[in-house]
Amino acid sequence: MIEKTSRGRSERPKSALRPDTAVAPGGAPDEERYVTAMPGCCLRSLKEEALVEAGERRRLSLACGCGREWWITSTLDERVARRFVTHGGPRVGSGGNSAA
């Protein structure tokens, strides 16, 4: 799908994900890492899922064909946020500071 810009040039939709999106293996929030540190097959699966038009419920996790499961723990990429529920990473619930 190619769209025209305001200057009349053709432009493809962006397919790169923001590198500051953080993920963690399912059930292991202490092992959080940026998407750039994911195995290649898992990163491709995330890109495919993020670029799909949202028409169904948001997913709780990303399941890759290699058998790994990933939780999205932090993202500023609106395409990822539209497709996935964000889980708390290692920073959530730590530190002992309460807002009470």
C-alpha positions as CSV (number, residue, x, y, z in Angstrom):
1,M,0.0,0.0,0.0
2,I,1.6,3.3,-1.1
3,E,0.2,6.6,-0.1
4,K,0.7,10.1,-1.5
5,T,2.3,12.7,0.8
6,S,1.3,16.4,0.8
7,R,4.2,17.1,-1.5
8,G,2.9,14.6,-4.1
9,R,5.6,12.0,-3.4
10,S,4.7,8.3,-3.0
11,E,5.5,7.0,0.5
12,R,5.3,3.5,1.9
13,P,3.8,3.1,5.4
14,K,6.5,2.8,8.1
15,S,7.4,-0.7,8.9
16,A,10.2,-0.1,11.4
17,L,9.3,-0.5,15.1
18,R,10.6,1.9,17.7
19,P,13.8,0.5,19.3
20,D,12.7,1.6,22.7
21,T,9.9,-0.9,23.0
22,A,10.7,-3.3,25.8
23,V,9.7,-7.0,26.0
24,A,10.2,-9.8,28.5
25,P,9.8,-13.6,28.1
26,G,6.3,-14.6,29.1
27,G,6.2,-14.9,32.9
28,A,9.7,-13.6,33.4
29,P,9.5,-9.8,33.7
30,D,13.0,-9.6,35.3
31,E,14.5,-10.6,32.0
32,E,13.2,-7.5,30.2
33,R,15.1,-6.3,27.1
34,Y,14.7,-4.0,24.1
35,V,13.2,-5.4,20.9
36,T,16.6,-5.1,19.2
37,A,17.9,-7.8,21.5
38,M,15.1,-10.3,20.5
39,P,16.0,-13.3,18.3
40,G,15.4,-12.4,14.6
41,C,12.4,-14.7,14.2
42,C,10.6,-13.2,17.2
43,L,11.3,-9.6,16.0
44,R,9.8,-10.5,12.6
45,S,6.8,-12.0,14.3
46,L,6.3,-8.8,16.4
47,K,6.6,-6.6,13.3
48,E,4.0,-8.7,11.4
49,E,1.6,-8.5,14.3
50,A,2.1,-4.8,14.9
51,L,1.5,-3.9,11.3
52,V,-1.8,-5.9,11.0
53,E,-4.8,-3.7,11.0
54,A,-6.4,-3.9,14.5
55,G,-9.8,-5.4,14.2
56,E,-9.8,-7.9,17.0
57,R,-9.1,-7.8,20.7
58,R,-5.6,-6.8,21.9
59,R,-3.3,-9.7,22.5
60,L,-1.9,-10.6,25.9
61,S,1.4,-11.8,24.4
62,L,3.3,-12.5,21.3
63,A,3.7,-16.1,20.4
64,C,6.5,-16.8,17.9
65,G,6.7,-19.9,15.7
66,C,9.9,-20.9,17.5
67,G,7.9,-21.5,20.6
68,R,8.9,-18.4,22.6
69,E,6.3,-16.2,24.2
70,W,6.9,-12.5,24.8
71,W,5.1,-9.9,26.9
72,I,5.3,-6.2,25.9
73,T,6.4,-4.4,29.0
74,S,6.8,-0.8,27.7
75,T,6.2,0.9,24.3
76,L,5.7,4.3,22.8
77,D,5.0,2.7,19.4
78,E,1.3,3.3,18.9
79,R,1.0,0.3,16.5
80,V,2.4,-2.1,19.2
81,A,0.2,-0.5,21.9
82,R,-2.9,-1.0,19.7
83,R,-2.2,-4.7,19.2
84,F,-0.9,-5.7,22.7
85,V,-1.7,-5.4,26.3
86,T,1.3,-3.9,28.2
87,H,2.5,-5.9,31.2
88,G,4.4,-4.5,34.1
89,G,8.2,-4.9,33.8
90,P,10.7,-5.3,36.6
91,R,10.3,-1.7,37.7
92,V,6.6,-2.2,38.6
93,G,6.1,-3.0,42.3
94,S,9.7,-2.6,43.3
95,G,11.4,0.0,45.4
96,G,9.0,0.0,48.3
97,N,7.7,3.5,47.6
98,S,3.9,3.8,48.0
99,A,1.8,6.8,47.1
100,A,-0.2,6.4,50.3
